[in-house]
Amino acid sequence: MLDTIPTMKTVLVLSATTRDAELYDMASRFSMFRPQGLVFSKLDETTLYGVLYNVPQKVRLPLLYFTTGQKVPDDI
């Protein structure tokens, strides 16, 4: 269904509070949707920001946005 809308951009939204290994697994599981980039949410709920670098490098997707609030996309 996603391929029927040519201008739609698919992104994978991940929580910054999740461990790296679990984020790699999530990215692998959702790769069938061919996301064009990553959005990290919940930056206000963590003090560790390594996932913002590690995950995009490992899964080879660019970091497009991040959010600190619970209202995505309003808090981007």
N, CA, C and O atoms as a Tripos MOL2 file, in Angstrom:
@<TRIPOS>MOLECULE
protein
  304   303    76     0     0
PROTEIN
NO_CHARGES

@<TRIPOS>ATOM
      1 N           0.8060   -1.1920    0.0000 N.3       1 MET1
      2 CA          0.0000    0.0000    0.0000 C.3       1 MET1
      3 C           0.8540    1.2620    0.0000 C.2       1 MET1
      4 O           0.4850    2.2560   -0.6250 O.2       1 MET1
      5 N           1.9870    1.2360    0.6910 N.am      2 LEU2
      6 CA          2.8080    2.4360    0.7850 C.3       2 LEU2
      7 C           3.3600    2.8690   -0.5650 C.2       2 LEU2
      8 O           3.5730    4.0580   -0.8030 O.2       2 LEU2
      9 N           3.5890    1.9040   -1.4470 N.am      3 ASP3
     10 CA          4.1470    2.2240   -2.7570 C.3       3 ASP3
     11 C           3.1450    2.9370   -3.6660 C.2       3 ASP3
     12 O           3.5450    3.5000   -4.6850 O.2       3 ASP3
     13 N           1.8680    2.9290   -3.3280 N.am      4 THR4
     14 CA          0.8600    3.5630   -4.1810 C.3       4 THR4
     15 C           0.8550    5.0870   -4.0460 C.2       4 THR4
     16 O           0.2230    5.7650   -4.8550 O.2       4 THR4
     17 N           1.5360    5.6350   -3.0570 N.am      5 ILE5
     18 CA          1.6080    7.0840   -2.8580 C.3       5 ILE5
     19 C           3.0470    7.5120   -3.1350 C.2       5 ILE5
     20 O           3.8950    7.4270   -2.2460 O.2       5 ILE5
     21 N           3.3320    7.9680   -4.3470 N.am      6 PRO6
     22 CA          4.7260    8.2180   -4.7390 C.3       6 PRO6
     23 C           5.4330    9.3080   -3.9470 C.2       6 PRO6
     24 O           6.6570    9.2620   -3.8250 O.2       6 PRO6
     25 N           4.7210   10.2780   -3.4080 N.am      7 THR7
     26 CA          5.3780   11.3800   -2.6960 C.3       7 THR7
     27 C           5.5060   11.1450   -1.1940 C.2       7 THR7
     28 O           6.0540   11.9860   -0.4820 O.2       7 THR7
     29 N           5.0090   10.0170   -0.7070 N.am      8 MET8
     30 CA          5.0580    9.7510    0.7250 C.3       8 MET8
     31 C           6.4650    9.3360    1.1480 C.2       8 MET8
     32 O           7.1370    8.5660    0.4620 O.2       8 MET8
     33 N           6.8870    9.8590    2.2840 N.am      9 LYS9
     34 CA          8.1840    9.5180    2.8530 C.3       9 LYS9
     35 C           7.9520    8.6600    4.0840 C.2       9 LYS9
     36 O           7.2180    9.0620    4.9860 O.2       9 LYS9
     37 N           8.5590    7.4950    4.1330 N.am     10 THR10
     38 CA          8.4080    6.5760    5.2630 C.3      10 THR10
     39 C           9.5990    6.7520    6.1980 C.2      10 THR10
     40 O          10.7510    6.6900    5.7690 O.2      10 THR10
     41 N           9.3110    6.9720    7.4770 N.am     11 VAL11
     42 CA         10.3630    7.0990    8.4760 C.3      11 VAL11
     43 C          10.0880    6.1240    9.6140 C.2      11 VAL11
     44 O           8.9460    5.7260    9.8420 O.2      11 VAL11
     45 N          11.1330    5.7490   10.3160 N.am     12 LEU12
     46 CA         11.0160    4.8650   11.4610 C.3      12 LEU12
     47 C          11.1950    5.7030   12.7180 C.2      12 LEU12
     48 O          12.2270    6.3490   12.8970 O.2      12 LEU12
     49 N          10.1880    5.6920   13.5900 N.am     13 VAL13
     50 CA         10.2370    6.4510   14.8420 C.3      13 VAL13
     51 C          10.6590    5.5040   15.9560 C.2      13 VAL13
     52 O          10.0250    4.4730   16.1810 O.2      13 VAL13
     53 N          11.7390    5.8620   16.6510 N.am     14 LEU14
     54 CA         12.2870    5.0430   17.7240 C.3      14 LEU14
     55 C          12.4110    5.8660   18.9960 C.2      14 LEU14
     56 O          12.5870    7.0830   18.9440 O.2      14 LEU14
     57 N          12.3210    5.2060   20.1200 N.am     15 SER15
     58 CA         12.4590    5.8770   21.4090 C.3      15 SER15
     59 C          13.9320    5.9360   21.8190 C.2      15 SER15
     60 O          14.6370    4.9270   21.7790 O.2      15 SER15
     61 N          14.3840    7.1140   22.2110 N.am     16 ALA16
     62 CA         15.7700    7.2850   22.6620 C.3      16 ALA16
     63 C          16.0270    6.6000   24.0000 C.2      16 ALA16
     64 O          17.1780    6.4810   24.4180 O.2      16 ALA16
     65 N          14.9820    6.1510   24.6720 N.am     17 THR17
     66 CA         15.1370    5.4890   25.9650 C.3      17 THR17
     67 C          15.3680    3.9830   25.8220 C.2      17 THR17
     68 O          15.5530    3.2880   26.8210 O.2      17 THR17
     69 N          15.3580    3.4820   24.6010 N.am     18 THR18
     70 CA         15.5180    2.0450   24.3470 C.3      18 THR18
     71 C          16.9880    1.7070   24.1370 C.2      18 THR18
     72 O          17.7430    2.5160   23.5970 O.2      18 THR18
     73 N          17.3960    0.5140   24.5630 N.am     19 ARG19
     74 CA         18.7980    0.0820   24.4090 C.3      19 ARG19
     75 C          19.1690   -0.1110   22.9380 C.2      19 ARG19
     76 O          18.3220   -0.4460   22.1100 O.2      19 ARG19
     77 N          20.4410    0.1040   22.6330 N.am     20 ASP20
     78 CA         20.9400    0.0000   21.2630 C.3      20 ASP20
     79 C          20.5540   -1.3260   20.5990 C.2      20 ASP20
     80 O          20.0260   -1.3300   19.4870 O.2      20 ASP20
     81 N          20.8130   -2.4380   21.2680 N.am     21 ALA21
     82 CA         20.5590   -3.7550   20.6650 C.3      21 ALA21
     83 C          19.0960   -3.9190   20.2810 C.2      21 ALA21
     84 O          18.7870   -4.4950   19.2380 O.2      21 ALA21
     85 N          18.2020   -3.4190   21.1130 N.am     22 GLU22
     86 CA         16.7740   -3.5100   20.7980 C.3      22 GLU22
     87 C          16.4090   -2.6010   19.6270 C.2      22 GLU22
     88 O          15.5540   -2.9520   18.8140 O.2      22 GLU22
     89 N          17.0420   -1.4470   19.5360 N.am     23 LEU23
     90 CA         16.7800   -0.5410   18.4210 C.3      23 LEU23
     91 C          17.2630   -1.1340   17.1050 C.2      23 LEU23
     92 O          16.6110   -0.9690   16.0740 O.2      23 LEU23
     93 N          18.4130   -1.8300   17.1300 N.am     24 TYR24
     94 CA         18.8930   -2.4920   15.9150 C.3      24 TYR24
     95 C          17.8900   -3.5470   15.4710 C.2      24 TYR24
     96 O          17.6070   -3.6860   14.2810 O.2      24 TYR24
     97 N          17.3530   -4.2910   16.4350 N.am     25 ASP25
     98 CA         16.3640   -5.3210   16.1290 C.3      25 ASP25
     99 C          15.0980   -4.7050   15.5400 C.2      25 ASP25
    100 O          14.5460   -5.2310   14.5730 O.2      25 ASP25
    101 N          14.6380   -3.6040   16.1100 N.am     26 MET26
    102 CA         13.4480   -2.9280   15.5960 C.3      26 MET26
    103 C          13.6750   -2.4410   14.1650 C.2      26 MET26
    104 O          12.8120   -2.6010   13.3010 O.2      26 MET26
    105 N          14.8290   -1.8540   13.9280 N.am     27 ALA27
    106 CA         15.1370   -1.3630   12.5860 C.3      27 ALA27
    107 C          15.1630   -2.5110   11.5890 C.2      27 ALA27
    108 O          14.7110   -2.3590   10.4540 O.2      27 ALA27
    109 N          15.6850   -3.6460   12.0010 N.am     28 SER28
    110 CA         15.7150   -4.8160   11.1290 C.3      28 SER28
    111 C          14.2980   -5.3140   10.8270 C.2      28 SER28
    112 O          13.9680   -5.6210    9.6820 O.2      28 SER28
    113 N          13.4790   -5.3880   11.8570 N.am     29 ARG29
    114 CA         12.1040   -5.8800   11.6830 C.3      29 ARG29
    115 C          11.2650   -4.9720   10.7820 C.2      29 ARG29
    116 O          10.4350   -5.4550   10.0130 O.2      29 ARG29
    117 N          11.4790   -3.6710   10.8750 N.am     30 PHE30
    118 CA         10.6890   -2.7320   10.0880 C.3      30 PHE30
    119 C          11.3500   -2.3570    8.7610 C.2      30 PHE30
    120 O          10.8290   -1.5070    8.0390 O.2      30 PHE30
    121 N          12.4720   -2.9660    8.4290 N.am     31 SER31
    122 CA         13.1590   -2.6520    7.1800 C.3      31 SER31
    123 C          12.3200   -2.9910    5.9460 C.2      31 SER31
    124 O          12.5510   -2.4390    4.8710 O.2      31 SER31
    125 N          11.3530   -3.8930    6.0940 N.am     32 MET32
    126 CA         10.4930   -4.2580    4.9590 C.3      32 MET32
    127 C           9.6830   -3.0560    4.4580 C.2      32 MET32
    128 O           9.2130   -3.0550    3.3200 O.2      32 MET32
    129 N           9.5220   -2.0400    5.3040 N.am     33 PHE33
    130 CA          8.7960   -0.8350    4.9010 C.3      33 PHE33
    131 C           9.7070    0.1910    4.2370 C.2      33 PHE33
    132 O           9.2530    1.2620    3.8320 O.2      33 PHE33
    133 N          10.9880   -0.1370    4.1260 N.am     34 ARG34
    134 CA         11.9940    0.7020    3.4910 C.3      34 ARG34
    135 C          11.9720    2.1570    3.9890 C.2      34 ARG34
    136 O          11.7730    3.0860    3.2060 O.2      34 ARG34
    137 N          12.1790    2.3400    5.2970 N.am     35 PRO35
    138 CA         12.1940    3.7180    5.8040 C.3      35 PRO35
    139 C          13.3490    4.4990    5.1920 C.2      35 PRO35
    140 O          14.4130    3.9530    4.9050 O.2      35 PRO35
    141 N          13.1100    5.7820    5.0040 N.am     36 GLN36
    142 CA         14.1290    6.6440    4.4030 C.3      36 GLN36
    143 C          14.9510    7.3820    5.4490 C.2      36 GLN36
    144 O          15.9110    8.0780    5.1170 O.2      36 GLN36
    145 N          14.5740    7.2290    6.7050 N.am     37 GLY37
    146 CA         15.3210    7.8770    7.7660 C.3      37 GLY37
    147 C          14.7350    7.5530    9.1260 C.2      37 GLY37
    148 O          13.7490    6.8250    9.2390 O.2      37 GLY37
    149 N          15.3620    8.1100   10.1640 N.am     38 LEU38
    150 CA         14.9790    7.8310   11.5420 C.3      38 LEU38
    151 C          14.5210    9.0980   12.2530 C.2      38 LEU38
    152 O          15.0180   10.1950   11.9980 O.2      38 LEU38
    153 N          13.5550    8.9130   13.1540 N.am     39 VAL39
    154 CA         13.1110    9.9600   14.0610 C.3      39 VAL39
    155 C          13.2520    9.3860   15.4620 C.2      39 VAL39
    156 O          12.7480    8.2990   15.7430 O.2      39 VAL39
    157 N          13.9340   10.1100   16.3410 N.am     40 PHE40
    158 CA         14.0560    9.6710   17.7320 C.3      40 PHE40
    159 C          13.1410   10.5160   18.6020 C.2      40 PHE40
    160 O          13.1400   11.7450   18.5210 O.2      40 PHE40
    161 N          12.3680    9.8410   19.4310 N.am     41 SER41
    162 CA         11.4650   10.5180   20.3590 C.3      41 SER41
    163 C          11.9660   10.3210   21.7870 C.2      41 SER41
    164 O          12.8730    9.5280   22.0370 O.2      41 SER41
    165 N          11.3690   11.0470   22.7050 N.am     42 LYS42
    166 CA         11.6250   10.9300   24.1420 C.3      42 LYS42
    167 C          13.0370   11.3390   24.5690 C.2      42 LYS42
    168 O          13.5750   10.7850   25.5280 O.2      42 LYS42
    169 N          13.6340   12.2900   23.8750 N.am     43 LEU43
    170 CA         14.9510   12.7580   24.2960 C.3      43 LEU43
    171 C          14.9190   13.4100   25.6680 C.2      43 LEU43
    172 O          15.9450   13.4860   26.3430 O.2      43 LEU43
    173 N          13.7510   13.8810   26.0860 N.am     44 ASP44
    174 CA         13.6290   14.4960   27.4040 C.3      44 ASP44
    175 C          13.5700   13.4620   28.5250 C.2      44 ASP44
    176 O          13.5990   13.8260   29.7000 O.2      44 ASP44
    177 N          13.4880   12.1810   28.1750 N.am     45 GLU45
    178 CA         13.3730   11.1260   29.1890 C.3      45 GLU45
    179 C          14.6600   10.3140   29.3590 C.2      45 GLU45
    180 O          14.6630    9.2860   30.0370 O.2      45 GLU45
    181 N          15.7420   10.7720   28.7470 N.am     46 THR46
    182 CA         17.0000   10.0280   28.8540 C.3      46 THR46
    183 C          18.1630   10.9800   29.1410 C.2      46 THR46
    184 O          18.0830   12.1820   28.8880 O.2      46 THR46
    185 N          19.2320   10.4160   29.6710 N.am     47 THR47
    186 CA         20.4610   11.1890   29.8570 C.3      47 THR47
    187 C          21.5960   10.6120   29.0170 C.2      47 THR47
    188 O          22.7120   11.1320   29.0320 O.2      47 THR47
    189 N          21.3110    9.5480   28.2910 N.am     48 LEU48
    190 CA         22.2960    8.9050   27.4260 C.3      48 LEU48
    191 C          21.8850    9.1180   25.9750 C.2      48 LEU48
    192 O          20.7770    8.7580   25.5770 O.2      48 LEU48
    193 N          22.7780    9.7020   25.1920 N.am     49 TYR49
    194 CA         22.4330   10.0770   23.8240 C.3      49 TYR49
    195 C          23.2290    9.3290   22.7570 C.2      49 TYR49
    196 O          23.2080    9.7130   21.5870 O.2      49 TYR49
    197 N          23.9230    8.2770   23.1460 N.am     50 GLY50
    198 CA         24.7230    7.5140   22.1960 C.3      50 GLY50
    199 C          23.9090    6.8890   21.0810 C.2      50 GLY50
    200 O          24.4180    6.7030   19.9750 O.2      50 GLY50
    201 N          22.6470    6.5580   21.3520 N.am     51 VAL51
    202 CA         21.8120    5.9400   20.3170 C.3      51 VAL51
    203 C          21.6110    6.8680   19.1320 C.2      51 VAL51
    204 O          21.3790    6.4020   18.0160 O.2      51 VAL51
    205 N          21.6960    8.1860   19.3570 N.am     52 LEU52
    206 CA         21.5230    9.1340   18.2590 C.3      52 LEU52
    207 C          22.6380    9.0190   17.2290 C.2      52 LEU52
    208 O          22.4500    9.3730   16.0650 O.2      52 LEU52
    209 N          23.7770    8.5340   17.6430 N.am     53 TYR53
    210 CA         24.8960    8.3020   16.7280 C.3      53 TYR53
    211 C          24.9780    6.8300   16.3210 C.2      53 TYR53
    212 O          25.1130    6.5120   15.1400 O.2      53 TYR53
    213 N          24.8970    5.9450   17.3010 N.am     54 ASN54
    214 CA         25.1210    4.5160   17.0500 C.3      54 ASN54
    215 C          24.1130    3.9010   16.0870 C.2      54 ASN54
    216 O          24.4990    3.2150   15.1400 O.2      54 ASN54
    217 N          22.8490    4.1360   16.3180 N.am     55 VAL55
    218 CA         21.8160    3.4720   15.5160 C.3      55 VAL55
    219 C          21.8380    3.9180   14.0550 C.2      55 VAL55
    220 O          21.8520    3.0580   13.1740 O.2      55 VAL55
    221 N          21.8410    5.2160   13.7540 N.am     56 PRO56
    222 CA         21.9010    5.5970   12.3350 C.3      56 PRO56
    223 C          23.1290    5.0260   11.6130 C.2      56 PRO56
    224 O          23.0470    4.6470   10.4450 O.2      56 PRO56
    225 N          24.2730    4.9690   12.3230 N.am     57 GLN57
    226 CA         25.4740    4.4060   11.7130 C.3      57 GLN57
    227 C          25.3100    2.9110   11.4340 C.2      57 GLN57
    228 O          25.6840    2.4330   10.3630 O.2      57 GLN57
    229 N          24.7590    2.1880   12.3840 N.am     58 LYS58
    230 CA         24.6150    0.7320   12.2620 C.3      58 LYS58
    231 C          23.5850    0.3430   11.1990 C.2      58 LYS58
    232 O          23.8270   -0.5710   10.4100 O.2      58 LYS58
    233 N          22.4480    1.0240   11.1730 N.am     59 VAL59
    234 CA         21.3800    0.6370   10.2380 C.3      59 VAL59
    235 C          21.4610    1.4030    8.9220 C.2      59 VAL59
    236 O          20.6790    1.1580    8.0040 O.2      59 VAL59
    237 N          22.4050    2.3240    8.8380 N.am     60 ARG60
    238 CA         22.6620    3.0840    7.6050 C.3      60 ARG60
    239 C          21.4350    3.8630    7.1230 C.2      60 ARG60
    240 O          21.0630    3.8240    5.9500 O.2      60 ARG60
    241 N          20.8250    4.5690    8.0760 N.am     61 LEU61
    242 CA         19.7220    5.4760    7.7660 C.3      61 LEU61
    243 C          20.0310    6.8260    8.4110 C.2      61 LEU61
    244 O          20.5750    6.8730    9.5150 O.2      61 LEU61
    245 N          19.6940    7.9110    7.7400 N.am     62 PRO62
    246 CA         19.9800    9.2190    8.3250 C.3      62 PRO62
    247 C          19.0260    9.5580    9.4590 C.2      62 PRO62
    248 O          17.8720    9.1290    9.4680 O.2      62 PRO62
    249 N          19.5240   10.3300   10.4110 N.am     63 LEU63
    250 CA         18.6900   10.8740   11.4770 C.3      63 LEU63
    251 C          18.0180   12.1180   10.9060 C.2      63 LEU63
    252 O          18.6870   13.1000   10.5840 O.2      63 LEU63
    253 N          16.6980   12.0730   10.7830 N.am     64 LEU64
    254 CA         15.9650   13.1740   10.1730 C.3      64 LEU64
    255 C          15.4780   14.1880   11.1970 C.2      64 LEU64
    256 O          15.6090   15.3950   10.9920 O.2      64 LEU64
    257 N          14.9160   13.7030   12.3000 N.am     65 TYR65
    258 CA         14.3460   14.5720   13.3220 C.3      65 TYR65
    259 C          14.4940   13.9160   14.6830 C.2      65 TYR65
    260 O          14.7570   12.7180   14.7880 O.2      65 TYR65
    261 N          14.3210   14.7180   15.7210 N.am     66 PHE66
    262 CA         14.1770   14.1780   17.0660 C.3      66 PHE66
    263 C          13.1730   15.0530   17.8020 C.2      66 PHE66
    264 O          12.9440   16.2080   17.4420 O.2      66 PHE66
    265 N          12.5860   14.4800   18.8320 N.am     67 THR67
    266 CA         11.5460   15.1820   19.5670 C.3      67 THR67
    267 C          11.7380   15.0040   21.0670 C.2      67 THR67
    268 O          12.2390   13.9770   21.5260 O.2      67 THR67
    269 N          11.3370   16.0130   21.8180 N.am     68 THR68
    270 CA         11.4460   15.9430   23.2680 C.3      68 THR68
    271 C          10.0920   15.8350   23.9400 C.2      68 THR68
    272 O          10.0210   15.6740   25.1590 O.2      68 THR68
    273 N           9.0370   15.9200   23.1850 N.am     69 GLY69
    274 CA          7.7020   15.8500   23.7710 C.3      69 GLY69
    275 C           6.9690   14.6100   23.3390 C.2      69 GLY69
    276 O           7.4940   13.8050   22.5710 O.2      69 GLY69
    277 N           5.7580   14.4500   23.8270 N.am     70 GLN70
    278 CA          4.9760   13.2650   23.5250 C.3      70 GLN70
    279 C           4.0700   13.4460   22.3170 C.2      70 GLN70
    280 O           3.4680   12.4800   21.8480 O.2      70 GLN70
    281 N           3.9650   14.6510   21.8140 N.am     71 LYS71
    282 CA          3.0630   14.9120   20.6930 C.3      71 LYS71
    283 C           3.8540   14.9800   19.3750 C.2      71 LYS71
    284 O           4.2210   16.0590   18.9090 O.2      71 LYS71
    285 N           4.1000   13.8210   18.8010 N.am     72 VAL72
    286 CA          4.7580   13.7570   17.4970 C.3      72 VAL72
    287 C           3.6420   13.8740   16.4640 C.2      72 VAL72
    288 O           2.6640   13.1360   16.5770 O.2      72 VAL72
    289 N           3.7210   14.7430   15.4740 N.am     73 PRO73
    290 CA          4.8630   15.5560   15.0630 C.3      73 PRO73
    291 C           4.8980   16.9640   15.6540 C.2      73 PRO73
    292 O           5.8210   17.7160   15.3420 O.2      73 PRO73
    293 N           3.9500   17.3500   16.4820 N.am     74 ASP74
    294 CA          3.9000   18.7250   16.9900 C.3      74 ASP74
    295 C           5.1500   19.1380   17.7720 C.2      74 ASP74
    296 O           5.5210   20.3120   17.7500 O.2      74 ASP74
    297 N           5.8030   18.2030   18.4580 N.am     75 ASP75
    298 CA          6.9550   18.5440   19.2910 C.3      75 ASP75
    299 C           8.3010   18.3290   18.6120 C.2      75 ASP75
    300 O           9.3380   18.3200   19.2750 O.2      75 ASP75
    301 N           8.2890   18.1580   17.3210 N.am     76 ILE76
    302 CA          9.5650   17.9940   16.6010 C.3      76 ILE76
    303 C          10.2720   19.3350   16.5600 C.2      76 ILE76
    304 O          11.3660   19.4390   16.0040 O.2      76 ILE76
@<TRIPOS>BOND
     1     1     2 1
     2     2     3 1
     3     3     4 2
     4     3     5 am
     5     5     6 1
     6     6     7 1
     7     7     8 2
     8     7     9 am
     9     9    10 1
    10    10    11 1
    11    11    12 2
    12    11    13 am
    13    13    14 1
    14    14    15 1
    15    15    16 2
    16    15    17 am
    17    17    18 1
    18    18    19 1
    19    19    20 2
    20    19    21 am
    21    21    22 1
    22    22    23 1
    23    23    24 2
    24    23    25 am
    25    25    26 1
    26    26    27 1
    27    27    28 2
    28    27    29 am
    29    29    30 1
    30    30    31 1
    31    31    32 2
    32    31    33 am
    33    33    34 1
    34    34    35 1
    35    35    36 2
    36    35    37 am
    37    37    38 1
    38    38    39 1
    39    39    40 2
    40    39    41 am
    41    41    42 1
    42    42    43 1
    43    43    44 2
    44    43    45 am
    45    45    46 1
    46    46    47 1
    47    47    48 2
    48    47    49 am
    49    49    50 1
    50    50    51 1
    51    51    52 2
    52    51    53 am
    53    53    54 1
    54    54    55 1
    55    55    56 2
    56    55    57 am
    57    57    58 1
    58    58    59 1
    59    59    60 2
    60    59    61 am
    61    61    62 1
    62    62    63 1
    63    63    64 2
    64    63    65 am
    65    65    66 1
    66    66    67 1
    67    67    68 2
    68    67    69 am
    69    69    70 1
    70    70    71 1
    71    71    72 2
    72    71    73 am
    73    73    74 1
    74    74    75 1
    75    75    76 2
    76    75    77 am
    77    77    78 1
    78    78    79 1
    79    79    80 2
    80    79    81 am
    81    81    82 1
    82    82    83 1
    83    83    84 2
    84    83    85 am
    85    85    86 1
    86    86    87 1
    87    87    88 2
    88    87    89 am
    89    89    90 1
    90    90    91 1
    91    91    92 2
    92    91    93 am
    93    93    94 1
    94    94    95 1
    95    95    96 2
    96    95    97 am
    97    97    98 1
    98    98    99 1
    99    99   100 2
   100    99   101 am
   101   101   102 1
   102   102   103 1
   103   103   104 2
   104   103   105 am
   105   105   106 1
   106   106   107 1
   107   107   108 2
   108   107   109 am
   109   109   110 1
   110   110   111 1
   111   111   112 2
   112   111   113 am
   113   113   114 1
   114   114   115 1
   115   115   116 2
   116   115   117 am
   117   117   118 1
   118   118   119 1
   119   119   120 2
   120   119   121 am
   121   121   122 1
   122   122   123 1
   123   123   124 2
   124   123   125 am
   125   125   126 1
   126   126   127 1
   127   127   128 2
   128   127   129 am
   129   129   130 1
   130   130   131 1
   131   131   132 2
   132   131   133 am
   133   133   134 1
   134   134   135 1
   135   135   136 2
   136   135   137 am
   137   137   138 1
   138   138   139 1
   139   139   140 2
   140   139   141 am
   141   141   142 1
   142   142   143 1
   143   143   144 2
   144   143   145 am
   145   145   146 1
   146   146   147 1
   147   147   148 2
   148   147   149 am
   149   149   150 1
   150   150   151 1
   151   151   152 2
   152   151   153 am
   153   153   154 1
   154   154   155 1
   155   155   156 2
   156   155   157 am
   157   157   158 1
   158   158   159 1
   159   159   160 2
   160   159   161 am
   161   161   162 1
   162   162   163 1
   163   163   164 2
   164   163   165 am
   165   165   166 1
   166   166   167 1
   167   167   168 2
   168   167   169 am
   169   169   170 1
   170   170   171 1
   171   171   172 2
   172   171   173 am
   173   173   174 1
   174   174   175 1
   175   175   176 2
   176   175   177 am
   177   177   178 1
   178   178   179 1
   179   179   180 2
   180   179   181 am
   181   181   182 1
   182   182   183 1
   183   183   184 2
   184   183   185 am
   185   185   186 1
   186   186   187 1
   187   187   188 2
   188   187   189 am
   189   189   190 1
   190   190   191 1
   191   191   192 2
   192   191   193 am
   193   193   194 1
   194   194   195 1
   195   195   196 2
   196   195   197 am
   197   197   198 1
   198   198   199 1
   199   199   200 2
   200   199   201 am
   201   201   202 1
   202   202   203 1
   203   203   204 2
   204   203   205 am
   205   205   206 1
   206   206   207 1
   207   207   208 2
   208   207   209 am
   209   209   210 1
   210   210   211 1
   211   211   212 2
   212   211   213 am
   213   213   214 1
   214   214   215 1
   215   215   216 2
   216   215   217 am
   217   217   218 1
   218   218   219 1
   219   219   220 2
   220   219   221 am
   221   221   222 1
   222   222   223 1
   223   223   224 2
   224   223   225 am
   225   225   226 1
   226   226   227 1
   227   227   228 2
   228   227   229 am
   229   229   230 1
   230   230   231 1
   231   231   232 2
   232   231   233 am
   233   233   234 1
   234   234   235 1
   235   235   236 2
   236   235   237 am
   237   237   238 1
   238   238   239 1
   239   239   240 2
   240   239   241 am
   241   241   242 1
   242   242   243 1
   243   243   244 2
   244   243   245 am
   245   245   246 1
   246   246   247 1
   247   247   248 2
   248   247   249 am
   249   249   250 1
   250   250   251 1
   251   251   252 2
   252   251   253 am
   253   253   254 1
   254   254   255 1
   255   255   256 2
   256   255   257 am
   257   257   258 1
   258   258   259 1
   259   259   260 2
   260   259   261 am
   261   261   262 1
   262   262   263 1
   263   263   264 2
   264   263   265 am
   265   265   266 1
   266   266   267 1
   267   267   268 2
   268   267   269 am
   269   269   270 1
   270   270   271 1
   271   271   272 2
   272   271   273 am
   273   273   274 1
   274   274   275 1
   275   275   276 2
   276   275   277 am
   277   277   278 1
   278   278   279 1
   279   279   280 2
   280   279   281 am
   281   281   282 1
   282   282   283 1
   283   283   284 2
   284   283   285 am
   285   285   286 1
   286   286   287 1
   287   287   288 2
   288   287   289 am
   289   289   290 1
   290   290   291 1
   291   291   292 2
   292   291   293 am
   293   293   294 1
   294   294   295 1
   295   295   296 2
   296   295   297 am
   297   297   298 1
   298   298   299 1
   299   299   300 2
   300   299   301 am
   301   301   302 1
   302   302   303 1
   303   303   304 2
@<TRIPOS>SUBSTRUCTURE
     1 MET1         2 RESIDUE 1 A MET
     2 LEU2         6 RESIDUE 1 A LEU
     3 ASP3        10 RESIDUE 1 A ASP
     4 THR4        14 RESIDUE 1 A THR
     5 ILE5        18 RESIDUE 1 A ILE
     6 PRO6        22 RESIDUE 1 A PRO
     7 THR7        26 RESIDUE 1 A THR
     8 MET8        30 RESIDUE 1 A MET
     9 LYS9        34 RESIDUE 1 A LYS
    10 THR10       38 RESIDUE 1 A THR
    11 VAL11       42 RESIDUE 1 A VAL
    12 LEU12       46 RESIDUE 1 A LEU
    13 VAL13       50 RESIDUE 1 A VAL
    14 LEU14       54 RESIDUE 1 A LEU
    15 SER15       58 RESIDUE 1 A SER
    16 ALA16       62 RESIDUE 1 A ALA
    17 THR17       66 RESIDUE 1 A THR
    18 THR18       70 RESIDUE 1 A THR
    19 ARG19       74 RESIDUE 1 A ARG
    20 ASP20       78 RESIDUE 1 A ASP
    21 ALA21       82 RESIDUE 1 A ALA
    22 GLU22       86 RESIDUE 1 A GLU
    23 LEU23       90 RESIDUE 1 A LEU
    24 TYR24       94 RESIDUE 1 A TYR
    25 ASP25       98 RESIDUE 1 A ASP
    26 MET26      102 RESIDUE 1 A MET
    27 ALA27      106 RESIDUE 1 A ALA
    28 SER28      110 RESIDUE 1 A SER
    29 ARG29      114 RESIDUE 1 A ARG
    30 PHE30      118 RESIDUE 1 A PHE
    31 SER31      122 RESIDUE 1 A SER
    32 MET32      126 RESIDUE 1 A MET
    33 PHE33      130 RESIDUE 1 A PHE
    34 ARG34      134 RESIDUE 1 A ARG
    35 PRO35      138 RESIDUE 1 A PRO
    36 GLN36      142 RESIDUE 1 A GLN
    37 GLY37      146 RESIDUE 1 A GLY
    38 LEU38      150 RESIDUE 1 A LEU
    39 VAL39      154 RESIDUE 1 A VAL
    40 PHE40      158 RESIDUE 1 A PHE
    41 SER41      162 RESIDUE 1 A SER
    42 LYS42      166 RESIDUE 1 A LYS
    43 LEU43      170 RESIDUE 1 A LEU
    44 ASP44      174 RESIDUE 1 A ASP
    45 GLU45      178 RESIDUE 1 A GLU
    46 THR46      182 RESIDUE 1 A THR
    47 THR47      186 RESIDUE 1 A THR
    48 LEU48      190 RESIDUE 1 A LEU
    49 TYR49      194 RESIDUE 1 A TYR
    50 GLY50      198 RESIDUE 1 A GLY
    51 VAL51      202 RESIDUE 1 A VAL
    52 LEU52      206 RESIDUE 1 A LEU
    53 TYR53      210 RESIDUE 1 A TYR
    54 ASN54      214 RESIDUE 1 A ASN
    55 VAL55      218 RESIDUE 1 A VAL
    56 PRO56      222 RESIDUE 1 A PRO
    57 GLN57      226 RESIDUE 1 A GLN
    58 LYS58      230 RESIDUE 1 A LYS
    59 VAL59      234 RESIDUE 1 A VAL
    60 ARG60      238 RESIDUE 1 A ARG
    61 LEU61      242 RESIDUE 1 A LEU
    62 PRO62      246 RESIDUE 1 A PRO
    63 LEU63      250 RESIDUE 1 A LEU
    64 LEU64      254 RESIDUE 1 A LEU
    65 TYR65      258 RESIDUE 1 A TYR
    66 PHE66      262 RESIDUE 1 A PHE
    67 THR67      266 RESIDUE 1 A THR
    68 THR68      270 RESIDUE 1 A THR
    69 GLY69      274 RESIDUE 1 A GLY
    70 GLN70      278 RESIDUE 1 A GLN
    71 LYS71      282 RESIDUE 1 A LYS
    72 VAL72      286 RESIDUE 1 A VAL
    73 PRO73      290 RESIDUE 1 A PRO
    74 ASP74      294 RESIDUE 1 A ASP
    75 ASP75      298 RESIDUE 1 A ASP
    76 ILE76      302 RESIDUE 1 A ILE
